[in-house]
Amino acid sequence: MDTTPSAHYSFGLMRIRAFFGALTLGVLLGGAPSGVLAAQGAESPTSLVPMPADPEKPFAALSRTLLAGRDSLVRLSRQQVGLKYRLGAIKPGLAFDCSGLVKWVMATFDLHLPRTAAQQARLGIEVPKDPTRLLPGDLLFFGKGRRVTHIGIYVGEGKYVHAANRRKGVIESDITTATPRWWKGARRVLMEPDSLTALVSIRQGT
């Protein structure tokens, strides 16, 4: 099984760069805390959005690219099912912990997230805790009280992939069976074209 990052770029993320240069990280982490963006030398999410000469045409292509990207992300996530759980591990083909799995999968698609589940759960935009509102690639986070201690990747149809524990390893689970107290929420780091259009409008002052 080939799980190297180079094997998973065929879906077209490079086309996003062709349209928007640094848009991939700047917009997909557009809801990140200011400290995350500041570490990358940006004052605000919109400061990373270069303006295309004709904004309308690229967004149609970007929509197709994002859809294909979500499909590829789902496939890659599911390919990790059956691997072992190991605390602190990011070892493709061998073992992950929960946040290590999320970090590695997203990094394969050029989205470089922080290391811990608590940090990852602060990125992107909040999504309602409703399986019908989730999109593949959304991050689902879990915990006790106010603490986020676990995270997984939504893969569609009410399912998510996560590195569960030492006994179960990396598995696919049904989000509808998660207790409300355990499932804390969802965040979207892969944003839709409508969100990108809104950011461009803000940048233009419209």
N, C-alpha and C positions, 0 to 999 in steps of 0.2 A: 504493500500500500504506500503510495507516494503522498506524503503529507508535508513536503517541503513548501515553503512560501512561494517559490517560483512556479510551482505546479498549479497555483490557484489564481493567477492574475488574468487568465484568459477571458474572464467575464467583462473586462473593460474598465477597470478603475483608472487605467492610464489615460482613458479618454476624458475622465473628469479633470485630470491635471492639464490636459491639452486645452480644455475650455477655461479653466479657472485657476490654473497655477497652484497656489497653496490652499485652494478651497477645501480639499479633502479633509485636512485636519482642522482648519479654522472654523468651518461650518459644522462639520459633524460633531465637534465638541463645542458648538456654539453656546450651549447652556452651562458650560463648565464654570466652576468658581473662578474668580478673577486671578487667584493665585496660580492656577494651572496655566492660564493663558499668559500671565505675566512671565512665567518661567520660559515661555517660548518667545518672549520679546514683543508681545502684543498688548495694547492698551485695552482693547475690547474685541468681542467676537467679530463685529462688522469691519474692524480694521484689517482683517485677514481676507476680506472678500474682494478680489479684483473685479472690476467691471468689464464684461465683454462688450465688444463693439455693438453687437445686436443681441440684447438680452433674451429675446423671445426664442430664437432658434436653438441655442444651446440647452435650454431647459427641457425641450422635448427629448433630445438625445440623452440628457442627464436622467430623465425619468426612466427611460429604457435601461440605462446603465445601472441605476439603483435597483431596479427590479431584478435584473440578472445578478447583481451583486448579492442581494438577499438570498437568492436561490443557491448561489455558490457558498455563502456563509452557512446556510442550513446543511448543505451536503458535508462541508468540512467539519461542522460541529458533530454531526451524527457519525462521522467516521471515527471519532474518538471514543464512542461508546464501547465499553468493554475493557478500556485501559484501567490501570490501578489508580487508586487514590494514594497520594503521599503528601503530607503536610510540607508546604514550602516548595513543592516541585513544579517546574515547567520543563518537562522532558517529553517532547513529542514522540509518540509511538510507544512510550513506556508508562508515564505517570504524570498526574497533575493534582494540585489542590483546586478548590473551586475558583478562586480569583486568578490562579495561574492559567487555568483553562480559558477563561474569558480573555485574559490579557493576550495569550498566545493566538487564539483564533482571531481576535480583532487586529492584532499586529500583522497577521498574515494579509489582512486587507488594508494595511497602512493606517490603522487607527491605533495610536499608541496610548493606552490607558495606564493609570497608576496601578500599583501592585495589589493593594488590599481591596476586599469586597466593600468595606465602608467608604473608601475613596472612590471606587468605581460607581457606587450608588449615588454619588453627588453629581455625576456628569450628565450631559444631555438635557432633555426636557422631560418633565413628568408626564406619565401616561396613566389614565384611569385603571384601577384594579378591576378590569373587566376583560375576560378572555376575548370577547368579540371586538374589542378595541385595540388589541395587541397586533403587532406586525412582526414577522420573522426578523430576528436580529435585535429585538428589544431585550434589555437586561432586566431580569427579575431578581429582586433581592429579598432576603429573609433574615429573621433574627428574633431576639427576645427583648421585650421592652422597647427601648429606643435604639438599641444596638443592632447594627447590621453585621451579621456573622457569616452569611452565605449568599452566593450569587449564581445565577445560571443564565443561559441564552435561550430565548423563546424561539422555537422552530416551526410554529404554526399548528393549527388544529388542536389547540389546548395543550400542546406538549412543550417541554423545555429540556435542554441537555445540561447536565451539571455533574461536577465531581462530588458525589454525595458524601462518602465516608470510606474508611478503610475496608469495611465489609462489602459494600456495594460497588465501589469504584465509580467510574464514569457511567452514568445511566441516563435514560430518557424517562421523564416522569410526566404525569398529568397535573397541570396547574389547578384543575378544578377540584382535586382531592386535597390540596394544601389548606390547612386551617387558616382562617383570617388573621389570627394572632401571629402566626409564623410568617405568612406572606406579607411583607411590609409594603411592597409597591413595585412599580416598573418605571424604567427610564429609557428614552429613545436617543441613541447616539448617531444612528443613521437616519438623517432627516429627509423629509419628502420635498419635492420641488416647490410646493406651495410655501414651505418654510423658507426655502432659499430665496424665493421671490420677495417675501416679506423683508428679509434681511437686505436685499438689494434696494428695496424701496426706502428702507431706513437710511441706507448709505447715501441715496440720492436726495434725501430730504423731502420725499413725497409723502 
